[in-house]
């Protein structure tokens, strides 16, 4: 049936093997599976590889293209990086769930039709929920349930859209469309929910920081970036995405500035970074789509690196709040340096992967004469440095001395962080390594003196603003309300109010019913008698004589009736 | 490493030096525009020192907006847990 082994299937088999294997064999499976998958990914040629007929629909489980291979590659790479980071610390079922989760992402990457895409989409939703649950705390359990509800809801909306498109167009192909009718809007909304777009961005910052220190590394990589890929495949050039993307960019910055939890800062900055990509997909030119794909690739690496750095701190100290942390550079220098490399990369500093990819998006906006978008992206670039580039390393590794003197990261965590740091710098110094694999031919030179200078000014003066405004950014023991307040608080309050009303109505009804039953019983007692003391009409004891007399009367009546 | 509290990076003299170094770098990035042509696509972005002013002001604006929104959005950490009587 298949000429090539489906990469997603390899990943799933590896995940099952993790449960069966023990000791070093298990480690070998965790680290080996992503590499075998990576090899399989590069065996897939362009075009539809296999077709299966299911309910008269031509299912295309594997369709290759440079874009699809690029995303599958980074997903497999991250499964390896995350596995290396986690294999000695995480529980085996977390590793196993993470691999199936990655398999879902890789499956979506190669899905040639909407039905396959949907199946892998749901696989991701299920197993990412398991990864959230692996946080192991009551908070993680509750957040996991909220996460699952949001993603299953998104899945239903996506499915409604897919059904509509299948019925109305007769085609289940994954192909570019625009949000022009109900069906396509449903698909777009379903995908945007996974991209953490407004108004439901809160699911991301709610759930990711509750997972285990290793789990958040996996979570940061797959769901939102699979949504980015799906948007590139299905909605390139959809204008509404520009506005949504810009909103996400600003939302991420503002909320990250307000946040105290180190991993939640990073979670908000995922929304910010995905906003850049969504905006680029909305612009929709070849330059913009290249930028979105390249930025997704680079982003997965540096965001995972940042989560690794935060995870190592949490693993060693047990704290994740900026108010508890600080001064850790003394005893965790490697984690601090890797964290700083990630922070510079996310900020798009020259010589890092963020610079060579994010500037493509700005260039695309400039080429299309989108003045507002261009200046917003420039402001956002400065803002990224503010909220993630400096804020994260500053509050975790510097600021005050928290008195904590933890050991540096364990060797495997350190190895994973060094690996990703090298990749972040490598793609920054040699951007052609990545440009060669982008979906369209790249006609872009990232390193011109003018561009480097402009970005240095933007970023460094953003740094100046950070340190001058530091008193305004004093960390507080607070969280920030988001739209999830509507369902976590308002909905629960409404539910409680309805419940209380129904309960009080019920009590009233019961009282009424009780009174009614009581009077009925009294009357019944009066007629039928219940107690020996005062027998009712129908329950009195009659003497034999009276009974005999009545029988005689009845018999006489009968005879009379018969004769007459 | 037995006297961690006076790590060289945290000494006031070092911090003062760092501020000086940082200020010089900032000045250089702006001054460099005398020699390096920054291509402007829409006018203002080609002006002298645009990146510096724009970067600083947009960060100032974002911090102030965040601060302002914080008055409405910030809640105590236990805010959600307090509502969950049944968890």
HADDOCK unambig.tbl for C-alpha pairs under 7 A between the chains (distance, minus, plus):
assign (segid A and resid 254 and name CA) (segid B and resid 62 and name CA) 6.61 0.50 0.50
assign (segid A and resid 254 and name CA) (segid B and resid 66 and name CA) 5.18 0.50 0.50
assign (segid A and resid 257 and name CA) (segid B and resid 66 and name CA) 6.58 0.50 0.50
assign (segid A and resid 258 and name CA) (segid B and resid 66 and name CA) 6.42 0.50 0.50
assign (segid A and resid 258 and name CA) (segid B and resid 70 and name CA) 6.68 0.50 0.50
assign (segid A and resid 366 and name CA) (segid B and resid 41 and name CA) 6.40 0.50 0.50
assign (segid A and resid 371 and name CA) (segid B and resid 42 and name CA) 6.86 0.50 0.50
assign (segid A and resid 379 and name CA) (segid B and resid 55 and name CA) 6.27 0.50 0.50
assign (segid A and resid 379 and name CA) (segid B and resid 58 and name CA) 5.62 0.50 0.50
assign (segid A and resid 382 and name CA) (segid B and resid 55 and name CA) 5.44 0.50 0.50
assign (segid A and resid 382 and name CA) (segid B and resid 59 and name CA) 6.67 0.50 0.50
assign (segid A and resid 383 and name CA) (segid B and resid 59 and name CA) 5.83 0.50 0.50
assign (segid A and resid 449 and name CA) (segid B and resid 36 and name CA) 6.52 0.50 0.50
assign (segid A and resid 450 and name CA) (segid B and resid 36 and name CA) 6.03 0.50 0.50
assign (segid A and resid 450 and name CA) (segid B and resid 37 and name CA) 5.45 0.50 0.50
assign (segid A and resid 450 and name CA) (segid B and resid 38 and name CA) 4.02 0.50 0.50
assign (segid A and resid 450 and name CA) (segid B and resid 39 and name CA) 6.28 0.50 0.50
assign (segid A and resid 451 and name CA) (segid B and resid 38 and name CA) 6.52 0.50 0.50
assign (segid A and resid 453 and name CA) (segid B and resid 29 and name CA) 6.69 0.50 0.50
assign (segid A and resid 454 and name CA) (segid B and resid 38 and name CA) 6.79 0.50 0.50
assign (segid A and resid 454 and name CA) (segid B and resid 51 and name CA) 5.28 0.50 0.50
assign (segid A and resid 455 and name CA) (segid B and resid 51 and name CA) 6.91 0.50 0.50
assign (segid A and resid 456 and name CA) (segid B and resid 29 and name CA) 6.86 0.50 0.50
assign (segid A and resid 457 and name CA) (segid B and resid 29 and name CA) 6.00 0.50 0.50
assign (segid A and resid 457 and name CA) (segid B and resid 30 and name CA) 6.83 0.50 0.50
assign (segid A and resid 457 and name CA) (segid B and resid 51 and name CA) 4.90 0.50 0.50
assign (segid A and resid 457 and name CA) (segid B and resid 52 and name CA) 4.61 0.50 0.50
assign (segid A and resid 458 and name CA) (segid B and resid 51 and name CA) 4.62 0.50 0.50
assign (segid A and resid 458 and name CA) (segid B and resid 52 and name CA) 5.28 0.50 0.50
assign (segid A and resid 458 and name CA) (segid B and resid 54 and name CA) 6.85 0.50 0.50
assign (segid A and resid 458 and name CA) (segid B and resid 55 and name CA) 4.29 0.50 0.50
assign (segid A and resid 459 and name CA) (segid B and resid 55 and name CA) 6.63 0.50 0.50
assign (segid A and resid 460 and name CA) (segid B and resid 26 and name CA) 6.64 0.50 0.50
assign (segid A and resid 461 and name CA) (segid B and resid 52 and name CA) 5.43 0.50 0.50
assign (segid A and resid 461 and name CA) (segid B and resid 55 and name CA) 5.74 0.50 0.50
assign (segid A and resid 461 and name CA) (segid B and resid 56 and name CA) 5.12 0.50 0.50
assign (segid A and resid 462 and name CA) (segid B and resid 55 and name CA) 5.31 0.50 0.50
assign (segid A and resid 462 and name CA) (segid B and resid 56 and name CA) 5.07 0.50 0.50
assign (segid A and resid 462 and name CA) (segid B and resid 59 and name CA) 5.92 0.50 0.50
assign (segid A and resid 465 and name CA) (segid B and resid 56 and name CA) 5.68 0.50 0.50
assign (segid A and resid 465 and name CA) (segid B and resid 59 and name CA) 6.36 0.50 0.50
assign (segid A and resid 465 and name CA) (segid B and resid 60 and name CA) 6.46 0.50 0.50
assign (segid A and resid 477 and name CA) (segid B and resid 76 and name CA) 6.60 0.50 0.50
assign (segid A and resid 477 and name CA) (segid B and resid 77 and name CA) 6.08 0.50 0.50
assign (segid A and resid 478 and name CA) (segid B and resid 74 and name CA) 5.96 0.50 0.50
assign (segid A and resid 478 and name CA) (segid B and resid 75 and name CA) 5.36 0.50 0.50
assign (segid A and resid 478 and name CA) (segid B and resid 76 and name CA) 4.69 0.50 0.50
assign (segid A and resid 478 and name CA) (segid B and resid 77 and name CA) 4.73 0.50 0.50
assign (segid A and resid 479 and name CA) (segid B and resid 74 and name CA) 5.64 0.50 0.50
assign (segid A and resid 479 and name CA) (segid B and resid 75 and name CA) 5.41 0.50 0.50
assign (segid A and resid 479 and name CA) (segid B and resid 76 and name CA) 6.25 0.50 0.50
assign (segid A and resid 479 and name CA) (segid B and resid 77 and name CA) 5.36 0.50 0.50
assign (segid A and resid 480 and name CA) (segid B and resid 73 and name CA) 5.00 0.50 0.50
assign (segid A and resid 480 and name CA) (segid B and resid 74 and name CA) 4.44 0.50 0.50
assign (segid A and resid 480 and name CA) (segid B and resid 75 and name CA) 5.97 0.50 0.50
assign (segid A and resid 481 and name CA) (segid B and resid 73 and name CA) 4.83 0.50 0.50
assign (segid A and resid 481 and name CA) (segid B and resid 74 and name CA) 6.28 0.50 0.50
assign (segid A and resid 481 and name CA) (segid B and resid 75 and name CA) 6.94 0.50 0.50
